[in-house]
Amino acid sequence: MPDEYTVRKSKLSFKGDSTKSKKKKRKAEDDKPQDDSNANADGWVPVKALTDLGGPIFLTFSSDPPSCLSVDDKSKVVMGPALDPSSDLAEGAGSVTSVPSFETAEPATVHQVFVVTMIPDSDRLTLKAFNGKYLSSDKFGIVSADSEAIGMQEEWTAIIKPDEEGGISLQSHYGKFLSVDEVASEGPGRGGIAGFQIRADSDVIGFCEVFQAKIQAKYRKKAKKSTEAKISSKDYEFDQTRKFQTWNHGKVVVSQEDVGKLKKAKQEGRYSEALLDRREKLKSDRYCK
């Protein structure tokens, strides 16, 4: 992997981020210590529990130099440079060196950000890339981001590593773990590392199977304060059908089959696949023909 990378010259911003306002002077009697609980209300914070997972997520890896999970313009899953937007990047430099630590790493481009959605009542999730397609793995461990619909190959089981800040491992439908492999350099002077490759064919969790995850602070705060009931299988099916249905002038038509079959499929790890099968029978889903 090269020592320097060309990146955008300003810090990456996301929809909903608060804008900085000018500070106003206050009277001396109003000057009181601020509550630290809201000190990091914005920005990116480490994932601490499964309940934190939701919204944009940034996955880094402790390589040398540090890297992060990315999707390029050709929908290829790669390991990109993890950068520190608060240093050279913030000053407008055309190129910057890799970030020195996980604590200061933030995404420098939307290619490095995924949107995580938890499957109701489970520890499984989906990861949508910037191109609107889902991270998936086939039975051979080949990882891609070119699927527009959610099936069993697009589901991942999240395993939080409490002994490491932000530590998380992702297990595919086939029971294999997402892993970072070193790619040796070729040609003169070979023997070094040319880069890193993403696969999902590891049987155990080791150093190469542990990523460090960060989410936007506002989503973790929202998860902690949420008192809403969990989404039922019936409501989730309705939402998915409405999202992909292409006919009937806006009227949502859902399967009349027993919802209990969905619950059974969820226990067997076939939840998304079962939803696809039910929508396919309606002949209304643009991805189920």
N, C-alpha and C positions, 0 to 999 in steps of 0.2 A: 504494500500500500504506500503511495507517495507520501512525503513528509508534509506537503502543503496542498491545500484544496482551494479552488476558486468558489466563492459563495456570494450570496446577495449581500449588499452593503448596509442593510438595516435589520434591526431585530424583527423576527417574525411575529406578526400580530394575528389574533384570532377574533372572530365575531363574538361580541359580548365582553371583550376585554375593556376594563375601565380606563378612561383617559385621565392623565394627570392634570390636576387643576392647581392654580396658583395658591400658595399658602396665604392665609389672612392672619393679620396680627390679632392676638387675643389679649384681653386684660390679664394682669398678673394673677388675679385671684382665680382665673379660669385655667391656669397652667397646672394641670394635674398629670401624673404618670399615666400613660396610655396602657390599655390592656393588651398584652402580647398575643392574646388568642386571635386577634384580627390582624396582626402584623404581616402575616403572609397570606392575605385574603386572595391575592392574585398571583399569577405565575405558576410554576410547576413544582410539585411536591412528590416525594416518594410514596408509592403504594404501600399500605400497611396491612390491609385486609381485603378479602374478596368483596366486601361491601363498598370498597373504594372504587371498584372497577365500573366505569361508565363514562362516556364522552371521549374526548381526545386522549390518546395515550402515546407516550414516547418511550421506546425500548432501546436501552443501550447495552453494550457488552464490554466487559473489562479486558479488552485486547490491548495491544501495545503497537500503535497508538489506539486510544479508545475509539470505538465505532458504535453505530446504531443501525437498527433494522430500517430499511428503506425500500421504496419501490420506484424504479426509474420510469422514464417516459414510455418505455416499451413494455410496461407491466412486469418487468423482471424484478424479483426480490433479491436485494443486494445488501451488503453492509457498507454504509456510508460513514463519513467522518463525523464524530461527535464534537461539537464546537462550543466555545464559551462566548455567547453573544455580548457579554458585559465587558469584554476586553477589546481586542483589535477590531472585532466585528462592529461594535458600537461606535468606534472611531472612524468607520468608513473605509477600512483597509480593503484592498482588492482580494487579498488572500490572508488566511490566518492559520496558525498551527492548531493541532488538536487540543481539546479541552483537557486540563490536567486532572480533573476529578469528576465523579458522578454528581456531586453536590451542585456544581455550577453549570452542568450541561443542560442545554435547552435546544429544541429543534431550530434549525436555521432555514428550513424549507418545508413546505407541506408534504413533500415526498417522504419525510421522516416521521409523519404523524399518521396514526391509525385512529379509527373511531371504534371503541369497544362497546359491544352490546351483550349483556348477559342473557342466556336462555333462562326463562322463568323457572324458579324452583330448582335450580341446579348450580353446579360449579363450572358449567360450560359457557363458552362465549364465542362471539364472532368478531373478527377484526376487519374493518372496511378501510381500504386504502384511499388515497386522494383521488384516484380515478373512478371511485364508486364501485370497485370490485373487491371481492373478499379474499383474504389470505387462506390458502388451502394446501393440503398435502395429499398426494395419492399413496397407494399402498407400497410404492417403492421408495417413498421418502422424498420425492421431488416436490419442492415448495414453489407455489406460484401465486399470482394475484390477478387472475384473469376471469374469475367466475362472477357472473352478475346475479346469481341466485344462491340461496343457502341450502346446502345439502349436508350429508354427514361429513364430507371431506372439508367443509368450511367450519366445522365445529372444533373447538379446542378446549381442553380441560385445564383450568388454571390451578397451579399449585404455588401458594405463597411460601416464601422462604423467610421465616421470622428472624433467623440468625444473620441475615444480610439486609442492609437498608435497601428497600425497594425490590428485593429479590423475588423473582418469579420464574417458574418453568411452565412451558406449554406442551401439553400432550395431545397428539392427534387422535382421530377416531380409531386409528389402527394400533393405539397403545404405544406409539413411538414419540420421542421427545424432540422438540425443535432444538437444533444444535448448530453451533458455529464451527466450521472446519477451516483449518489453515490450508492455503493453496501455495505450494512451493514455487519459487521463481524458476524460469527456464532460461536456457542459453548461458552465455558467459557469466561467471560469478554466481551461478545458481547454487542453491542451498539455503537461500534466505526465504523470507515470506513475501509472496507477491500480492497477497490479499486474503480475503476470507470468503467462504462459501456457506450458504444457508441450506441445511437439509433437515429432514425430520425422520431419521432412521436410527436414532439412538435408543437402546433398551434401558439405560439407567441415567440418573441425574448426576452429572459431575460438573466440573468447572465450566465446560463448554455448553452445558444445557441450562445455565442460570443467567438470566438477563436482569437488568435493573430497570424497573418501570417507574415512570413519572406520569402523573395526571395533573390536570389543571385544578388548582386548589379549590375553586368554587364548586366543582363537582363533588369533591370529597366532603366539603362542608354541607352541601345539599343532601348527600347520602346520610350523613350523621343526623341531620335534623328531620329527615323524612319519616312521617308516621303513616304514610299511605299503605293500603293493603297491597299485597303482592298481586301481580297480574295473573288472572286465571288462564287456563289453557284455551277456554272458549273466547275470551277477549283477545288473547294473543293471536289466535287463528283469524279473528275478524280483522285485526290490524294488518296482518300479513296479506290477507286476501284483498283488502282495500288498496294496499300499496301496489300490488302487481296486476290487479284485474284490469282488463282492457275493453270491456263492453258493458252493456246494460245502462248506459247514460248516467253513470255515477251511482246507481243503486248497487249496493254491495250484496252479493249472493254467496253465502257460505255453505259448506258441506252439511248435509243433514244426517251424516253418519254419527254414531255414538261418540261423544267426546271422551268417553272412558278409554277408547282405543288410543287416543292421544296420550293419556296418562300412562298407559302401559308402554307405549313407544318411548316415552320420556325415561322411564325406568330402565329400558333396554338400550338407551343411548341412540335411538332412532327418531328423535323428536322432529328435527328439521326435515328429514327424509319423509316421515309420515305426513307432515304438512304439505310437502310438495306433491305427494301422491293424491291427497284429498283435493288439492287445487287443480291437479291435472284432470281429474274426473269431471270437473266443472267446465273444462275446455275454455277457460276464460283468462288463463295466466299466460302472459307473453313469453315466459320462460319455460312453460310446461306444455309443449305441443306434442 
